[in-house]
Amino acid sequence: MIVINLGLPKSGTTTLGLALERAGLTVADHKLRRGKCPDPALAGSFVARQLYDGYFRSGDPLERLGGLDALAEVSVLNAKLNLWPQTDFGLIEALRTRHPELKFVASMRDPQAMAQSMLRWSDLGTDRLPRGAVPGLPAGYGETRLERAQWISAHQQFLRRIFEGDPRFLAYDIADPEAPAQISRHLGITLPWWGKANENRPGKTKRVRG
């Protein structure tokens, strides 16, 4: 595997996944899709589930994810699963230790704007986050934009702190026009496309994946 994105949902993860796909990489975004998953036995499962299965079975989160080049979004929050590998120090350290060649990126965005985008994405901000007991956002918190923004900001600081000085890590702002060039240099690839995918538009509510 070449790269894993540790950004939160609604930080441009789908845009990153599509850009990497168009650069020729085999990408899993949130879920291992049928027809795109190198291992048919894993098709339909969630990226987060496979990361944790590997981590707790052998200590290697990538144990069952061979054949993939990139993970664009790794978390899942639905009625049955509530898994956030990008917030888990132990899992991240296992990736860094067992795969010294692996690179990481963190798609980031202004926390206030991102918190508002979460509100418009189906019931993510109104129901699932407040009820989900997400790492850093205990059950009962996350219904207001201020609470979500504080959680988002803390996650961004967490990643910067644990990767401080590590050249394998790149944090980029999705709104920065230099973001695609930064990613290209970091990964040593050319991105033939960069735009907006899975975009929220004001006044419209979309269904969440998974």
Buried (B, 14 or more C-beta within 10 A) or exposed (E): BBBBBBBBBBBBBBBBBBBBBBBEBBBBBBBBEEEBBBBEEBBEBBBBBBBBBBBEEEEBBBBBBEEBBBBBBBBBBEEEEBBBBBBBEEBBEBBBEBBEEBBBBBBBBBBBBBBBBBBBBBBBBBEBBBBBEBBBBEEEBBBEBEBBBBBBBEBBEBBEEBBEEEEBBBBBBBEEEEBBEBBBEBBEBEBEEBEEBBEBEEEEBBEBBB
